[in-house]
């Protein structure tokens, strides 16, 4: 889904992958560009450690989303995913500059970065609204965790634990009790992450849907499902716990105990991703996955 044109950009925030020392010159180039256009730069303290001479106001990472009209993320997809949770639903567009290896989400490369930045500042770009998941973990009547996620929620066991049993329902209708190494619930954005490795489908990120992908199911007829975005999916850990976790976006792990519930639904919030005007999703698949080759 493409969003309306962005508002005038007066303040840009910068978030950096930790210890990314090779970004120093890029940071200085961006700083000079913004200064020449009278656009303020807010940067987290990690930026100051890498490029202390850049023209920026340094504030804590958590403060940036409330003050910026655009956020630059220098790093890889993991840094983008962490930023999506940091936004807490604020409709601030995010531009990812790829210093990682894959770059599904950090689509802007160092080649031609300054012209790309100029295009973004002038509104000559695309902003895609990506679906997110709202995930709650309940223990009895208590909510022990609650997050909005860009990629996936995964119930999985440790390397040495036995197969787990996960009772799964959709809109209070029993689907199945899966006996497997775990279960992945993913967004279309997350369809090319863990879900794909577990045999799930590739879903175009402009769609709204929830993917349900069992991990190494004990029964081979347990195949992935694609669920409507207005559904509520509930997973209950039915087997005694043996180092079973729900892992959120691959970055937060919450231990589960027997009868814990994990509920997943589409979030009312969206993640707004700036995209190069000359790229499309199928180009990304061919380039990153060698899809169709």
C-alpha positions, 0 to 999 in steps of 0.5 A: 500500500502506497501512502500519500506524499510525505509532509515537508521535512524540517527535521531528520533523525538518524539511528545507527547500527552499533559500532558501524565505524565505516559509516563515518564519512556517510554521516558527514556527507548527510550532515553537510547535505541537510545543513545546506538545505536548512534541515535539522539533524537529530542523532543518537549518541552512537552517531557522535561516537562514530562521527563527533564532528557532524552537525547534529543535535544528539539525543537519546534514540527513544526521543527521535520518533517524536521529533523527526519528520523522517528517520534515517537508519544506517545499518541492516534489516535488523536495525530497521526492525528494531526501529519499527518497534521504537516508533510505537505507531508514529507515522514517521517515514523511515529510510534504510541505508544498507550497510548489511548483507541482504537489505530487504528493507534497507533498500538504499545503497551507498552508490548514489546515496546523496541524489537519493537523499535529495529526492526524498527531501523533495518528495520525489519518492515512494512511501509504502505502508507495511502491515504490522502484527499486534502480539500479546502474551497472556499468563492466566489473566495477566498480560506479560508482554505486548508488542507491535512487530514488523516481521514475525512472532515465533513459538519455538523450542530450544535445540534440545527440547522435545517436540512441542504441542501448540493448540491453535485457533482462529477467531475462537474456532479450533484449527489444530493442535500442532506437534512441531518444533514451533510455529511462525506467525508472520506478516507479508514483510516477514514472509521472506524471513524465518517463514520462508526458511520453514517452507512458507509462501512469499507474500507481496508486502503490499498485501494484508494477511497473516501467515501461519507456518509450522516449523518441522511439523510431526505430521506432513499434512500440516501445511502453511496457511494464509489467514485474513488480516481481520482474524485473531489467532491464538496459540496455547502451549499445551505440552510441558515447557522445556525451554520454549520461547515466543521470539518477537521479530527475532530480537526479543525472547519471552519464556513460555510455560504450559497454558500460556496464550499468545494472541496475534492480530493485525495491528492498527498501526503501519510501518512507513518505509521509504522506497527507491522510486526506480525499484520494485518488489520483484527486482528485490526478489531477483536481486536478493533471493536469486528468485526464478534463477 
